[in-house]
Amino acid sequence: MPDPRGEEAMEPRHIEIAQDLMEEIDQGRYAPGDSLPTEDQLIQTYRTSRNTVRRALQELSNRGRINTKQGSGSTVRQYRPTVHLASPLQGQSDDERYDNYLERMRREQGVAPREELMVGREAATGTLAHLLDLDPSEARGFVVIRRCDRFVGPRLWERQESYYPDYIAEGTDLDRPANIPEGTKKLLADLGYPQTGSWDVVGAKMPSLKESSRFALGPGVPLLVHERVAYSNTTPIRFTRTYLPADRHQLLYAEGAIAPELLQMATDVNVYDR
């Protein structure tokens, strides 16, 4: 039976062309870095107008699948994300994990990241107050914020913001704009708040215009947002939010005793090579 919606049920021509090209990219006909057919070739193949072809290519660009440069044609976008080990491993501290991350960055990106650290204080409100069990109307309702921006070359690579209850952090090394050599987990334990557990939530969102500019994001690239609350028994002691451009990062979770060579195998996985 014919579709009662008639032609309204059909996709616009430029979407059909974009979907055809995406399928060919996904099937490997066009590998990362390969050139797509020229506009003239696509016009001839699909027997359509130049404007329709350009709209199809713009659709692919908006979805982060291709790079288009005036006068140079379109190429399949190449993603080489750095694996970020997001879970703790037995016998390894947070700082050792970060040292390994830095080494991977040097190896994979060819340059060591640099950091900019900012420390501040603000009243805990809304979700933050709820997660850290703080009352903004009370003297104990403030947090110390440690924001770390990590750059690779001129580009902001990731931003991590950690919030500590003021009654724990005030006057300690957490309250000073300097690195903590022993790591924040050990420092919290020394202050009487050993970390006994945590939970993580990871999601993806499309960036705001400000975030797109801040991270120099290309079209169609979402931000991964990794949030964690750490506890000392039932007391929340830290809330951390990390922003990671999805074209530059993958999150790796490992559990139990796992050999270093097996972990290395996981860090070599690229979800974009499919």
Summary of the structure (lengths in Angstrom):
residues: 274
radius of gyration: 23.6
end to end distance: 37.6
largest distance: 75.4
contacts: 719
relative contact order: 0.13
helix: 33%
strand: 29%
